[in-house]
Amino acid sequence: MTATDNRNALKHIAEQADEAIDVAEAALLFAAMELPTSELSFYRDHLRAISNAVSDCVVQKSIDDDPSPEEMAEALNSALVEQFRYTGDEQTYDDLDNANLMRVIDRRRGLPVALGILYLSTARAQGWAAAGLNFPGHFLVRLESRDGRRVIVDPFHHGRIMGAPELRELLKVVVGPSVELEAAHFQPVSNRDVLIRLQNNVKTRRLDLGLIREAVEAVENMLLLVPHSLALWREAGVLHMRAGYLKHAIESFDKFVSLAQDGPDRNKIAKVVQELRERIN
């Protein structure tokens, strides 16, 4: 597939209802935008192999068709951690490869959200209820049984089950010692939010490396998923300005102005657009 094919496939995914979005497939397409010569079928086959390994574990451990969330976690970890050796990359955490699902599969390590996508995709392939959580600074996955019992697992740390004490400790590490657990931290996030979180990691790392144009591409990928995001259109405009692409900056800011309600922010960006047009005329 060409870059255009990948982008069109992503547009098709973005048009679907959120619950219909295949997060792993979308993440692979984002990865293919960076690595267009890679063969997507190899990575799709690998995802199926993980799912098959979980199914095998279910049979071997005589887990019935209504597993507890602990049994789900055990089967997922048996495949992802024990058989395929996935782990969080603590030594080179900020490596761009950690946010590219293809390279995560190649290397068997990555960021919490990239590994979390593998957990979500594999659990859902079994017909199990799984969701990413709105936990700050560290992506977590919630598994839920049919009777409503739940566990939270940490894909970055070998799928360990996280109770309240572990969650509280993690929160203080990633956010700060004065922060306390809130109900909002346990709320599920949408599939689009999961993918945006992945691409936001890509954008941040590219900015840290001074790759402004590449960071814009990450923002544009996010806009495929949420085309009415004012914050992203504004950010795209700012980054285009930093890269010196003034016409593209005008286009992005114009989109912001067309979507925004009347108010100080809209007026400010409209003024920036006028100034940019005067600069290039």
Residue pairs with C-beta under 8 A, 6 or more apart in sequence:
1 9
1 32
1 36
1 40
2 36
3 32
3 33
3 36
6 29
6 32
6 33
6 36
7 33
7 224
9 29
10 26
10 29
10 30
10 33
10 221
10 224
11 224
13 21
13 22
13 25
13 26
13 29
14 224
14 225
14 227
18 190
18 191
18 192
19 191
21 191
21 192
21 195
22 121
23 117
23 120
23 121
23 191
23 194
23 195
24 47
24 101
24 117
24 118
24 120
24 121
25 44
26 191
26 195
27 101
27 114
27 117
27 195
27 198
28 40
28 43
28 44
28 101
28 102
29 40
30 100
30 101
30 195
30 198
30 199
30 202
30 221
31 38
31 43
31 100
31 101
31 102
31 103
32 38
32 40
32 102
33 217
33 221
34 100
35 100
35 102
35 103
38 102
43 101
43 102
43 105
46 105
47 118
47 121
47 122
47 125
49 84
50 79
50 80
50 84
50 118
50 122
51 121
51 122
51 125
51 126
53 78
53 79
53 83
53 84
54 75
54 76
54 78
54 79
54 122
54 125
54 126
55 126
57 63
57 74
57 75
57 78
57 79
58 67
58 75
58 126
61 71
61 74
61 75
63 71
63 75
66 145
66 146
67 75
67 128
67 145
68 145
68 149
69 143
69 144
69 145
69 149
69 150
69 151
70 151
70 161
72 123
72 126
72 128
72 130
72 143
72 145
72 151
73 143
73 151
73 153
73 159
73 161
75 126
76 119
76 122
76 123
76 143
76 153
76 159
77 153
77 158
77 159
79 122
80 86
80 115
80 118
80 119
80 122
80 155
80 159
81 87
81 158
81 159
84 108
85 108
86 108
86 109
86 110
86 115
86 118
86 155
87 108
87 109
87 156
87 158
88 109
88 110
88 111
88 112
88 115
88 155
88 156
88 157
89 95
89 98
89 107
89 109
89 110
89 111
92 98
93 111
94 205
94 208
95 205
96 202
96 205
96 206
96 209
97 103
97 104
97 107
97 110
98 104
98 109
98 110
98 111
98 114
98 201
99 110
99 111
99 113
99 114
99 198
99 199
99 201
99 202
99 205
100 114
100 202
101 110
101 114
101 117
101 118
101 198
103 110
104 110
104 111
104 114
104 115
104 118
111 139
111 156
111 198
111 201
112 138
112 139
112 140
112 154
112 155
112 156
113 132
113 139
113 194
113 197
113 198
113 201
114 198
115 139
115 155
115 156
116 132
116 139
116 140
116 141
116 155
116 194
117 194
117 198
118 155
119 130
119 141
119 153
119 155
119 159
120 130
120 131
120 132
120 141
120 194
123 129
123 130
123 141
123 143
124 130
128 143
128 144
129 143
129 144
129 145
129 146
130 141
130 142
130 143
130 144
131 141
131 142
131 144
131 188
131 189
132 139
132 140
132 141
132 142
132 188
132 189
132 193
132 194
132 197
133 139
133 140
133 141
133 142
133 152
133 185
133 186
133 187
133 188
133 189
134 184
134 185
134 186
134 187
134 188
134 189
134 193
135 167
135 170
135 171
135 185
135 186
136 171
136 174
136 175
136 185
137 171
137 174
137 175
138 154
138 156
138 170
138 174
139 155
139 156
139 194
139 197
140 152
140 153
140 154
140 155
140 162
140 167
141 152
141 153
141 155
142 150
142 151
142 152
142 153
142 186
142 188
143 150
143 151
143 152
143 153
144 150
151 161
151 162
152 161
152 162
152 167
152 186
153 159
153 160
153 161
153 162
154 160
154 162
154 166
154 170
160 166
162 170
164 181
167 181
167 185
168 180
168 181
171 179
171 180
171 181
171 185
172 179
189 197
192 225
192 226
195 222
195 225
196 222
196 225
196 226
199 218
199 219
199 221
199 222
200 218
200 222
202 218
202 221
203 215
203 218
203 219
203 222
206 212
206 214
206 215
206 218
207 215
212 239
212 242
212 243
213 243
213 245
215 239
216 236
216 239
216 240
216 243
216 245
216 248
219 232
219 235
219 236
219 239
220 236
222 229
222 232
223 229
223 232
223 233
223 236
226 232
228 259
230 256
230 259
230 260
230 265
233 252
233 253
233 255
233 256
233 259
234 252
234 253
234 256
234 269
236 248
236 252
237 249
237 250
237 252
237 253
237 256
237 269
237 272
238 249
240 246
240 248
240 249
240 252
241 249
241 276
246 276
246 279
246 280
247 280
249 276
250 273
250 276
250 277
250 280
253 269
253 272
253 273
253 276
254 273
256 266
256 269
257 266
257 269
257 270
257 273
260 266
260 269
